[in-house]
Amino acid sequence: MKNIISLVQIVCIMGCMLINFSCFDPNFLERKPPAVLSDDLLYNANGVRELLIGAYLPMVGGGIFGSAMGTDWTYGSGASDDMYKGSEEGDQNNFNFVEKWTCLPSNAYMNERWRDCFGGVARTNTVLEFLDATQKGETPITDDKLAKQYEAEAKFLRAWYHFAANQVFKNIPYVRTPDEQGGKKADEIPNTDAGWSGIEEDLKFAIGNCLDSHPAARIGAPTTWSAKALLAKAYMYQNKLAEAKTLLDDIINNGGFTLVAKYFDNYNEDTENNSESIFELQCATSGTSTSSLRLTIATGIGTAGSPANRGTWGFYQASQNLVNAFTVDDDGLPILHTDPAEANNLRPIVKHDNGVKADVDFEPDTRLLDPRLDWTVARRGVDFNGWGLFPGQTWIRDQGNGGPYMSKKFMHFKSTDSRQAGAKSYNDRNFRYLRLAHIMLWRAEIHVEDGELEKAIELVNKIRTRAANPAGFVLGKTSAKRISTAGEPMRFDKMDGANEVWVVDASLVNWTLPAANYKVEPYPAGHAVFTDKALAREAVRMEIRLEFASEGQRFFDLRRWGQGAATPDYDVKVLNAFVTDDLKFRGFMTGAVYSAKKRYFPIYEQQLDIHKILEQDPDYR
């Protein structure tokens, strides 16, 4: 008992300590907490720069499924005719509603997207507020050009995050700093429109104040050309073709960008930030950490049978409709029709191994195919980025739900596996968000609408000529009919009692020959397709689909075409034709109907509860 200090004693001791300490330092209660960053330390060039760097993070971070702003794989591809969610039907059930266009305001994916978009916006506004305070304070950035550059980068990012929001939601608030909004806070800004005027205003400022080329130490920073390209994209999405035309011509003629020689150099982690790249999301990994895109984990192909994937993920599988789109005629040209349903009927069905086990004989299709197919889609018997020949079912989690294919553009090569993070679910592959091929094909679209078909064919042919380069083909011709679980060819060796014994036979693969019968050719001068405006329009749109398949663009392209005057409700026709076509291969889309009311997704209901000024999209009230 004698060792117990009474409460009275404790109070007395503390009182004496406070008296003594306060006499020593009369301002001790105003001291900054240790190990906590003070705002005061950020009111300078270094502080603003560090805040700006932090504003980039949500581009590649955030939710894996409901957000995925960088690649837009969920909304831009999963809601289209290009890609399935994959995995098992009950896995990530919220995605099922995205895929069938039946989302309700209670869908948690809607919250992820809204939260991460406006979380990014909040970061950019913080940068702008601190920059303004810094310039008015005791340690301003003395280089006015540098200060304007930081402001321009922040406004580019602010426009980018708002753009990511309006791709999914019909009406959004365009949130600026309180000073820019006359003292209003973020939750006092209504969502009365799509936010295009704010996006355009911020990008125009970025065009005037960003550098013409990347700063040496910050290769992922936006440039004047990045801002012009993103503004052109915004104009294309609004069908403001005349405004887009000027920017696109400027980028093509004066930007100094060139198409890389091989198609897959736009995805290869060893050829990043190349001559074609205009704005590229930078990703990095180490043995313990990552700033990688949050899609790579979703591209792991199946269960334990896959050496490329250490987990049990099996998302993001290509549709049969997409695979069929890569078929070509005897001249190496796409099979086109202005009626989407008729186009699906005209295209041959590429032979698939759905329901065929890896140890059962399967002979791949020998028809002519666009070589971009096998850089986009993992098919049985074709090399999977150096991980071996894709064996089919043993690398697929549930063929009955997701089909027999996987995606390839986001999976790293086996040769770079050692530098990937942790369990290798994330990788260091950058994402080319804007590249010259986008610019050229958007310009080709406008040429068609202006009746300049000979100029449209010229741009399309440049893209097709690059795709035809045999140096860029997937290699590895195999005569094997069975593929082992390790992705290698097998041949029959002997009978062991009643069991067949199959062994790997490397002689069954010729790694100097193309993996399939590839043929892609430019359109000949005067070709019938480019003498008919409606067919020329389809040719350009098909080229956009083939070039950017699985890159989170398709659904948004269909929607903007359907909202344009040239082909009203084009998206409605294409996606409902897809449902009919897809039911030939799987039952998942049974009952799915797409309409103009499904072009956007609902705002999450709790966001409406929190921010009373927001209004739900009328199509979901």
Wavefront OBJ file of the C-alpha trace (Angstrom):
o trace
v 0.000 0.000 0.000
v 2.852 2.379 0.730
v 3.841 2.271 -2.995
v 0.478 3.521 -4.197
v 0.352 7.239 -4.945
v -2.966 8.811 -4.043
v -5.058 10.717 -6.580
v -4.462 13.904 -4.571
v -0.704 13.423 -4.835
v -0.927 12.873 -8.604
v -2.933 16.056 -9.064
v -0.447 18.013 -6.981
v 2.527 16.650 -8.900
v 0.922 17.427 -12.265
v 0.036 20.902 -11.103
v 3.634 21.607 -10.113
v 4.884 20.251 -13.430
v 2.497 22.500 -15.352
v 3.507 25.546 -13.294
v 7.188 24.851 -13.760
v 6.875 24.066 -17.500
v 4.684 27.059 -18.180
v 7.193 29.304 -16.445
v 9.888 27.883 -18.682
v 7.828 28.211 -21.876
v 4.719 30.384 -21.642
v 3.613 29.272 -25.169
v 3.963 25.557 -24.588
v 0.283 24.863 -25.296
v 0.744 26.218 -28.840
v 3.614 23.911 -29.704
v 3.196 21.780 -32.834
v 2.871 18.044 -32.077
v 6.111 16.145 -32.738
v 6.360 13.969 -35.904
v 3.340 15.766 -37.433
v 3.727 17.769 -40.640
v 2.864 21.386 -40.086
v 1.022 23.349 -42.764
v 3.628 26.040 -42.332
v 6.273 23.729 -43.770
v 4.331 23.435 -47.032
v 4.104 27.124 -47.871
v 7.096 27.035 -50.220
v 8.163 25.560 -53.527
v 9.128 22.188 -52.049
v 5.910 21.861 -50.080
v 3.709 22.694 -53.058
v 5.642 20.272 -55.238
v 5.200 17.438 -52.729
v 1.462 18.121 -52.480
v 1.268 18.100 -56.263
v 2.992 14.729 -56.455
v 0.444 13.391 -53.990
v -2.374 14.618 -56.221
v -1.346 12.116 -58.904
v -1.808 9.059 -56.684
v -5.574 8.475 -57.105
v -5.043 8.060 -60.854
v -3.545 4.621 -60.266
v -4.863 3.906 -56.785
v -8.321 3.660 -55.327
v -10.775 0.806 -55.590
v -9.817 -2.131 -57.779
v -13.296 -2.634 -59.233
v -15.721 0.206 -58.656
v -13.158 2.946 -59.201
v -10.360 1.835 -61.576
v -10.112 5.353 -63.010
v -6.834 4.849 -64.836
v -7.842 1.923 -67.017
v -11.642 2.149 -66.642
v -11.802 -1.609 -67.104
v -15.073 -1.943 -65.149
v -17.231 0.676 -66.877
v -15.426 1.292 -70.149
v -14.909 -2.379 -71.018
v -16.978 -4.518 -68.623
v -20.172 -2.684 -69.567
v -19.437 -3.097 -73.281
v -19.361 -5.919 -75.820
v -15.569 -6.287 -75.429
v -15.026 -7.868 -72.028
v -16.762 -9.979 -69.406
v -16.299 -9.557 -65.679
v -15.089 -13.148 -65.661
v -14.318 -15.231 -62.567
v -17.415 -16.874 -61.055
v -20.897 -15.433 -61.312
v -21.186 -14.851 -57.559
v -17.782 -13.198 -57.289
v -17.967 -9.379 -57.113
v -21.717 -9.386 -57.575
v -21.827 -5.606 -57.921
v -19.928 -6.011 -61.192
v -22.714 -8.230 -62.544
v -25.075 -5.278 -62.380
v -22.599 -3.085 -64.256
v -22.247 -5.741 -66.937
v -26.027 -6.095 -67.324
v -26.718 -2.336 -67.016
v -28.955 -2.877 -63.958
v -27.105 -0.823 -61.334
v -29.101 0.714 -58.510
v -28.081 3.697 -56.347
v -27.248 1.196 -53.579
v -24.445 -0.425 -55.611
v -21.190 0.058 -53.689
v -19.214 0.435 -56.932
v -20.949 3.762 -57.465
v -19.601 4.981 -54.147
v -16.047 3.873 -55.008
v -16.038 5.802 -58.254
v -17.559 8.959 -56.787
v -15.294 8.853 -53.726
v -12.067 8.361 -55.671
v -12.870 10.908 -58.373
v -13.669 13.644 -55.909
v -10.913 12.534 -53.562
v -8.565 13.290 -56.442
v -10.309 16.620 -56.994
v -9.859 17.488 -53.313
v -6.127 16.826 -53.572
v -5.774 19.106 -56.588
v -7.697 21.870 -54.852
v -5.438 21.523 -51.817
v -2.459 22.065 -54.099
v -4.047 25.191 -55.556
v -4.931 26.583 -52.124
v -1.422 26.059 -50.766
v 0.093 27.486 -53.934
v -2.023 30.607 -53.568
v -1.123 30.952 -49.891
v 2.542 30.391 -50.674
v 2.588 33.140 -53.278
v 1.000 35.519 -50.793
v 3.253 34.443 -47.919
v 6.830 34.977 -46.792
v 8.473 32.305 -48.967
v 6.838 32.549 -52.403
v 8.005 30.649 -55.454
v 10.147 33.311 -57.089
v 10.076 31.678 -60.511
v 6.677 32.777 -61.805
v 6.847 30.310 -64.681
v 7.356 27.425 -62.249
v 4.442 28.604 -60.114
v 2.218 28.724 -63.213
v 3.443 25.280 -64.202
v 2.419 23.825 -60.828
v -0.979 25.505 -61.144
v -1.365 24.169 -64.672
v -0.528 20.617 -63.624
v -3.000 20.789 -60.736
v -5.734 22.066 -63.037
v -4.968 19.370 -65.615
v -5.389 16.761 -62.888
v -8.555 18.440 -61.639
v -10.008 18.271 -65.140
v -8.891 14.636 -65.455
v -10.629 13.582 -62.216
v -13.824 15.392 -63.171
v -13.663 13.743 -66.598
v -13.366 10.358 -64.866
v -16.512 11.245 -62.905
v -18.567 12.413 -65.858
v -17.738 9.302 -67.858
v -19.780 7.346 -65.324
v -22.268 9.884 -63.912
v -24.498 12.053 -66.077
v -24.323 15.219 -63.975
v -21.522 16.125 -61.571
v -20.521 19.142 -59.486
v -17.422 20.855 -60.802
v -15.579 21.523 -57.567
v -12.981 24.300 -57.445
v -11.276 25.950 -54.478
v -13.460 28.076 -52.149
v -11.816 31.237 -53.491
v -12.704 30.244 -57.059
v -16.268 29.450 -55.975
v -16.946 32.711 -54.168
v -16.448 31.169 -50.736
v -18.639 28.121 -51.315
v -17.483 24.793 -49.965
v -17.363 21.602 -52.011
v -20.647 20.297 -50.590
v -22.415 23.492 -51.646
v -21.832 22.957 -55.383
v -24.783 21.381 -57.230
v -24.532 18.802 -60.003
v -26.582 20.632 -62.604
v -24.633 19.506 -65.676
v -21.816 17.254 -66.914
v -19.067 19.659 -65.886
v -17.737 20.180 -69.406
v -17.244 23.932 -69.076
v -15.033 23.455 -66.026
v -13.043 20.709 -67.731
v -12.500 22.897 -70.780
v -11.513 25.946 -68.716
v -8.942 24.033 -66.646
v -7.449 22.315 -69.686
v -7.126 25.577 -71.577
v -5.163 26.989 -68.652
v -2.987 23.853 -68.691
v -2.371 24.247 -72.417
v -1.118 27.776 -71.863
v 1.105 27.039 -68.869
v 2.360 23.434 -68.938
v 5.764 22.712 -70.435
v 6.029 21.483 -74.010
v 7.936 18.418 -72.825
v 8.219 16.450 -69.605
v 10.391 17.915 -66.856
v 13.554 15.817 -66.724
v 12.840 14.307 -63.304
v 9.061 13.984 -63.746
v 8.441 12.123 -66.957
v 4.789 11.435 -66.134
v 3.831 15.083 -65.701
v 1.320 16.486 -68.210
v 2.610 18.684 -71.009
v 0.984 21.210 -73.288
v 0.384 18.301 -75.682
v -1.186 16.167 -72.956
v -3.610 18.974 -72.187
v -4.428 19.481 -75.869
v -5.061 15.751 -76.290
v -7.305 15.538 -73.229
v -9.236 18.624 -74.334
v -9.642 17.071 -77.783
v -10.975 13.931 -76.108
v -13.444 16.057 -74.122
v -14.607 17.690 -77.356
v -14.999 14.293 -79.039
v -17.132 13.085 -76.130
v -19.366 16.125 -76.579
v -19.450 15.685 -80.366
v -17.893 19.140 -80.736
v -15.982 17.981 -83.772
v -14.993 21.375 -85.136
v -13.278 22.295 -81.867
v -11.565 18.906 -81.651
v -10.322 19.141 -85.243
v -8.048 22.120 -84.597
v -6.384 20.459 -81.624
v -5.975 17.091 -83.340
v -4.346 18.667 -86.393
v -1.976 20.601 -84.153
v -0.908 17.445 -82.292
v -0.434 15.434 -85.498
v 1.444 18.157 -87.359
v 3.413 19.869 -84.604
v 3.591 17.575 -81.579
v 6.554 15.564 -82.781
v 4.898 12.229 -81.965
v 5.357 9.158 -84.178
v 3.831 5.696 -84.234
v 6.144 3.095 -82.755
v 7.121 0.316 -85.145
v 5.504 -2.575 -83.263
v 1.966 -2.563 -81.906
v 2.783 -4.120 -78.544
v 5.475 -1.573 -77.798
v 2.509 0.446 -76.527
v 2.054 -2.091 -73.713
v 5.493 -3.572 -73.155
v 6.971 -2.449 -69.825
v 10.391 -2.142 -71.470
v 9.233 0.348 -74.140
v 7.365 2.863 -71.996
v 7.183 6.635 -72.540
v 7.964 6.107 -76.192
v 7.531 8.323 -79.249
v 3.809 7.540 -79.488
v 2.922 8.253 -75.876
v 1.265 11.597 -75.107
v 0.088 11.031 -71.533
v 1.105 7.894 -69.701
v 0.190 6.749 -66.199
v 3.435 5.834 -64.483
v 3.599 2.630 -62.456
v 6.386 1.160 -60.374
v 6.906 -1.798 -58.088
v 9.497 -3.153 -55.703
v 9.719 -6.253 -53.559
v 7.593 -4.621 -50.867
v 5.567 -1.788 -52.392
v 3.775 -0.629 -55.482
v 2.324 2.445 -57.148
v 0.881 0.184 -59.807
v -2.461 0.383 -61.564
v -5.133 -1.334 -59.535
v -6.152 -3.466 -62.512
v -3.220 -5.791 -62.734
v -4.462 -7.941 -59.889
v -7.683 -8.473 -61.813
v -5.899 -9.785 -64.867
v -4.394 -12.781 -63.095
v -5.489 -15.803 -65.071
v -7.230 -18.294 -62.888
v -6.142 -20.646 -60.165
v -3.076 -22.589 -59.136
v -2.419 -23.940 -62.630
v -1.166 -20.578 -63.864
v 2.478 -19.691 -63.223
v 1.712 -16.073 -64.125
v -0.745 -15.610 -61.267
v -0.067 -16.443 -57.631
v -3.609 -15.858 -56.470
v -6.983 -17.232 -57.421
v -8.219 -14.268 -59.417
v -9.777 -14.797 -62.797
v -11.366 -11.500 -63.805
v -11.517 -9.562 -67.021
v -12.124 -12.099 -69.747
v -12.561 -11.275 -73.421
v -15.941 -11.849 -75.059
v -16.416 -14.121 -78.037
v -17.920 -11.118 -79.802
v -14.619 -9.261 -79.458
v -12.560 -12.237 -80.613
v -14.764 -12.602 -83.699
v -14.217 -8.909 -84.498
v -10.555 -9.700 -85.225
v -11.455 -11.967 -88.155
v -10.558 -10.617 -91.594
v -11.498 -11.407 -95.168
v -9.125 -12.907 -97.732
v -7.655 -9.449 -98.332
v -6.807 -8.977 -94.653
v -9.563 -6.396 -94.107
v -12.255 -6.237 -91.395
v -15.708 -7.663 -92.051
v -18.063 -4.687 -91.849
v -21.761 -3.905 -92.005
v -23.689 -0.805 -90.970
v -26.222 -2.994 -89.087
v -24.607 -4.241 -85.845
v -26.692 -7.401 -85.725
v -25.875 -8.231 -89.336
v -22.198 -7.546 -88.695
v -22.230 -10.157 -85.907
v -23.862 -12.636 -88.265
v -21.390 -11.969 -91.070
v -18.277 -12.485 -88.990
v -17.126 -16.079 -88.610
v -17.014 -17.517 -85.112
v -13.403 -18.085 -84.102
v -13.030 -21.643 -82.877
v -12.816 -21.791 -79.083
v -12.142 -24.406 -76.417
v -15.009 -23.565 -74.085
v -15.771 -26.739 -72.163
v -12.735 -28.550 -73.609
v -10.214 -29.683 -70.998
v -6.516 -29.054 -71.497
v -5.803 -32.764 -71.795
v -8.346 -33.209 -74.580
v -7.396 -32.711 -78.213
v -8.136 -29.250 -79.568
v -7.026 -27.810 -82.890
v -7.041 -23.991 -82.942
v -8.722 -22.088 -85.722
v -6.626 -21.716 -88.865
v -8.586 -18.832 -90.394
v -7.002 -15.456 -91.119
v -6.867 -13.156 -88.100
v -5.743 -9.636 -87.264
v -2.488 -10.094 -85.284
v -3.615 -7.602 -82.641
v -5.964 -10.329 -81.379
v -3.197 -12.345 -79.752
v -1.651 -9.314 -78.073
v -5.070 -8.518 -76.589
v -6.620 -11.900 -75.826
v -5.100 -15.035 -74.274
v -6.170 -17.991 -76.441
v -5.407 -21.659 -76.124
v -2.169 -22.684 -77.788
v -0.781 -19.120 -78.043
v 2.108 -17.849 -75.928
v 1.035 -15.823 -72.917
v 3.692 -13.099 -72.567
v 6.457 -15.656 -72.153
v 4.665 -17.691 -69.488
v 4.068 -20.581 -71.853
v 1.362 -21.572 -74.277
v -2.056 -20.750 -72.877
v -3.525 -24.165 -71.958
v -7.172 -23.140 -71.742
v -9.428 -24.458 -69.022
v -6.784 -25.112 -66.358
v -5.958 -21.390 -66.283
v -9.605 -20.299 -66.285
v -11.519 -20.026 -63.040
v -14.976 -20.728 -64.481
v -15.318 -21.164 -68.237
v -19.079 -21.509 -67.928
v -19.338 -17.958 -66.628
v -16.402 -16.113 -68.165
v -15.641 -18.089 -71.304
v -12.338 -19.530 -72.551
v -10.271 -16.338 -72.923
v -8.278 -13.977 -70.713
v -6.810 -10.518 -71.308
v -3.108 -9.860 -71.938
v -2.416 -6.144 -72.179
v -2.070 -5.613 -68.457
v -0.059 -8.722 -67.621
v 3.704 -8.324 -67.450
v 6.157 -10.499 -69.350
v 7.767 -13.409 -67.562
v 11.139 -11.800 -68.304
v 10.286 -8.903 -65.964
v 8.740 -11.007 -63.193
v 11.662 -10.596 -60.800
v 11.086 -6.863 -60.445
v 7.388 -7.099 -59.600
v 5.945 -6.493 -56.146
v 5.151 -8.994 -53.455
v 3.002 -11.836 -54.754
v 3.346 -10.332 -58.252
v -0.341 -9.402 -58.340
v 0.716 -5.857 -59.216
v 3.278 -5.000 -61.856
v 5.227 -2.048 -63.181
v 3.537 -1.818 -66.573
v 2.533 1.766 -67.405
v -0.772 2.603 -69.066
v -0.726 4.787 -72.187
v -3.802 6.848 -71.436
v -3.368 9.047 -74.516
v -1.199 8.164 -77.506
v -0.860 9.217 -81.110
v -3.088 6.407 -82.390
v -6.007 7.914 -80.424
v -5.399 11.275 -82.039
v -5.143 9.850 -85.564
v -8.302 7.784 -85.341
v -10.324 10.599 -83.777
v -9.180 12.779 -86.663
v -10.217 10.039 -89.089
v -13.687 10.089 -87.513
v -13.994 13.795 -88.214
v -12.722 13.369 -91.781
v -15.561 10.904 -92.382
v -18.209 13.241 -90.995
v -16.775 16.042 -93.158
v -16.979 13.797 -96.222
v -13.171 13.669 -96.576
v -13.020 9.911 -97.001
v -9.668 9.864 -98.789
v -8.066 11.570 -95.764
v -9.779 9.191 -93.357
v -8.436 6.132 -95.179
v -4.930 7.581 -95.066
v -4.953 7.774 -91.265
v -6.621 4.383 -90.791
v -4.061 2.803 -93.093
v -1.168 4.122 -91.031
v -2.561 2.267 -88.031
v -3.177 -0.894 -90.048
v 0.265 -0.787 -91.657
v 1.839 -0.761 -88.199
v -0.328 -3.733 -87.156
v 0.853 -5.590 -90.276
v 4.522 -5.390 -89.289
v 5.583 -9.070 -88.919
v 8.281 -8.038 -86.451
v 5.430 -7.286 -84.059
v 3.585 -10.602 -84.349
v 3.180 -13.060 -81.481
v 5.520 -15.968 -82.195
v 5.304 -19.677 -81.359
v 3.627 -21.902 -83.944
v 2.601 -25.206 -82.367
v 1.263 -28.450 -83.757
v 0.340 -29.725 -80.311
v -3.291 -30.638 -79.785
v -2.985 -30.891 -76.034
v -1.427 -28.340 -73.704
v -0.134 -29.175 -70.228
v -1.089 -27.233 -67.117
v 2.325 -25.566 -67.319
v 1.399 -24.079 -70.656
v 3.732 -26.294 -72.685
v 2.895 -28.593 -75.622
v 2.386 -32.255 -74.853
v 2.770 -35.438 -76.871
v 1.703 -38.989 -76.121
v 4.596 -41.027 -74.704
v 3.294 -44.390 -73.505
v 0.556 -46.250 -71.692
v 0.984 -46.810 -67.979
v -1.605 -49.441 -67.312
v -4.932 -47.876 -68.239
v -3.514 -44.349 -68.088
v -2.021 -42.352 -70.933
v 1.313 -40.656 -70.209
v 1.948 -37.307 -71.912
v 5.252 -35.475 -71.815
v 6.351 -31.967 -72.742
v 7.784 -31.836 -76.243
v 9.524 -28.557 -77.067
v 9.923 -29.717 -80.654
v 6.217 -29.117 -81.150
v 6.722 -25.342 -81.046
v 8.541 -23.299 -83.668
v 9.368 -20.009 -81.982
v 10.416 -18.376 -85.239
v 6.940 -18.581 -86.807
v 3.815 -16.540 -86.049
v 1.517 -18.196 -83.528
v -1.482 -18.065 -85.890
v -2.369 -17.220 -89.484
v -2.130 -13.458 -89.270
v -3.097 -11.147 -92.067
v -3.878 -7.471 -91.801
v -3.610 -5.101 -94.720
v -4.283 -1.409 -95.370
v -7.327 -0.535 -97.439
v -6.407 -0.227 -101.139
v -6.908 3.178 -102.734
v -10.478 3.567 -103.920
v -11.713 0.622 -101.857
v -15.509 0.419 -101.771
v -15.624 0.887 -97.993
v -14.133 4.371 -98.329
v -16.431 5.442 -101.125
v -19.480 5.065 -98.872
v -19.760 7.388 -95.875
v -21.725 4.955 -93.714
v -19.269 2.107 -94.332
v -16.264 4.400 -93.906
v -17.685 5.431 -90.536
v -17.920 1.758 -89.551
v -14.371 1.124 -90.758
v -12.976 3.868 -88.519
v -15.033 2.702 -85.553
v -13.887 -0.867 -86.087
v -10.267 0.282 -86.190
v -10.769 2.071 -82.875
v -12.212 -1.111 -81.377
v -9.386 -3.330 -82.606
v -6.592 -0.925 -81.678
v -7.801 -0.214 -78.139
v -9.700 -3.386 -77.203
v -9.796 -4.055 -73.436
v -8.418 -0.565 -72.625
v -11.532 0.827 -70.935
v -12.741 2.826 -73.912
v -15.355 0.820 -75.807
v -18.517 1.589 -73.788
v -17.802 5.308 -73.772
v -17.143 5.253 -77.530
v -20.433 3.486 -78.196
v -22.280 5.988 -76.016
v -20.809 9.089 -77.683
v -21.577 7.651 -81.125
v -25.128 6.901 -79.990
v -25.529 10.450 -78.711
v -24.248 11.983 -81.941
v -26.428 13.230 -84.758
v -24.850 10.929 -87.368
v -25.939 7.622 -85.794
v -28.553 8.193 -83.064
v -28.914 5.287 -80.611
v -25.948 3.503 -82.163
v -24.968 2.222 -78.717
v -28.453 0.827 -78.153
v -28.325 -1.128 -81.403
v -24.788 -2.461 -80.875
v -25.208 -3.550 -77.266
v -28.565 -5.228 -77.729
v -27.181 -7.031 -80.789
v -24.308 -8.120 -78.539
v -26.736 -9.578 -75.982
v -28.368 -11.672 -78.695
v -24.976 -12.746 -80.001
v -23.563 -13.518 -76.553
v -26.440 -15.825 -75.660
v -25.070 -18.235 -78.266
v -22.060 -18.784 -76.006
v -23.226 -18.341 -72.400
v -26.392 -17.590 -70.471
v -25.215 -14.763 -68.260
v -26.798 -11.951 -70.300
v -30.251 -13.577 -70.356
v -32.855 -10.854 -69.874
v -30.373 -7.996 -70.231
v -31.673 -5.005 -72.194
v -29.739 -1.832 -72.883
v -31.460 1.506 -73.512
v -30.563 5.182 -73.714
v -31.522 5.447 -70.028
v -28.634 3.115 -69.161
v -25.927 5.312 -70.668
v -24.892 6.563 -67.246
v -24.816 5.044 -63.786
v -26.625 6.259 -60.646
v -25.046 8.344 -57.914
v -24.582 6.333 -54.746
v -27.529 6.936 -52.428
v -25.427 7.751 -49.353
v -23.623 10.494 -51.281
v -27.029 12.059 -51.828
v -27.746 11.749 -48.107
v -24.448 13.396 -47.183
v -24.546 16.150 -49.813
v -28.139 17.301 -49.821
v -27.566 19.651 -52.749
v -26.858 16.751 -55.151
v -29.661 15.412 -57.320
v -29.994 11.892 -58.626
v -29.983 11.226 -62.367
v -33.677 11.393 -63.402
v -33.347 7.953 -65.017
v -32.781 6.456 -61.542
v -35.334 8.363 -59.469
l 1 2 3 4 5 6 7 8 9 10 11 12 13 14 15 16 17 18 19 20 21 22 23 24 25 26 27 28 29 30 31 32 33 34 35 36 37 38 39 40 41 42 43 44 45 46 47 48 49 50 51 52 53 54 55 56 57 58 59 60 61 62 63 64 65 66 67 68 69 70 71 72 73 74 75 76 77 78 79 80 81 82 83 84 85 86 87 88 89 90 91 92 93 94 95 96 97 98 99 100 101 102 103 104 105 106 107 108 109 110 111 112 113 114 115 116 117 118 119 120 121 122 123 124 125 126 127 128 129 130 131 132 133 134 135 136 137 138 139 140 141 142 143 144 145 146 147 148 149 150 151 152 153 154 155 156 157 158 159 160 161 162 163 164 165 166 167 168 169 170 171 172 173 174 175 176 177 178 179 180 181 182 183 184 185 186 187 188 189 190 191 192 193 194 195 196 197 198 199 200 201 202 203 204 205 206 207 208 209 210 211 212 213 214 215 216 217 218 219 220 221 222 223 224 225 226 227 228 229 230 231 232 233 234 235 236 237 238 239 240 241 242 243 244 245 246 247 248 249 250 251 252 253 254 255 256 257 258 259 260 261 262 263 264 265 266 267 268 269 270 271 272 273 274 275 276 277 278 279 280 281 282 283 284 285 286 287 288 289 290 291 292 293 294 295 296 297 298 299 300 301 302 303 304 305 306 307 308 309 310 311 312 313 314 315 316 317 318 319 320 321 322 323 324 325 326 327 328 329 330 331 332 333 334 335 336 337 338 339 340 341 342 343 344 345 346 347 348 349 350 351 352 353 354 355 356 357 358 359 360 361 362 363 364 365 366 367 368 369 370 371 372 373 374 375 376 377 378 379 380 381 382 383 384 385 386 387 388 389 390 391 392 393 394 395 396 397 398 399 400 401 402 403 404 405 406 407 408 409 410 411 412 413 414 415 416 417 418 419 420 421 422 423 424 425 426 427 428 429 430 431 432 433 434 435 436 437 438 439 440 441 442 443 444 445 446 447 448 449 450 451 452 453 454 455 456 457 458 459 460 461 462 463 464 465 466 467 468 469 470 471 472 473 474 475 476 477 478 479 480 481 482 483 484 485 486 487 488 489 490 491 492 493 494 495 496 497 498 499 500 501 502 503 504 505 506 507 508 509 510 511 512 513 514 515 516 517 518 519 520 521 522 523 524 525 526 527 528 529 530 531 532 533 534 535 536 537 538 539 540 541 542 543 544 545 546 547 548 549 550 551 552 553 554 555 556 557 558 559 560 561 562 563 564 565 566 567 568 569 570 571 572 573 574 575 576 577 578 579 580 581 582 583 584 585 586 587 588 589 590 591 592 593 594 595 596 597 598 599 600 601 602 603 604 605 606 607 608 609 610 611 612 613 614 615 616 617 618 619 620 621
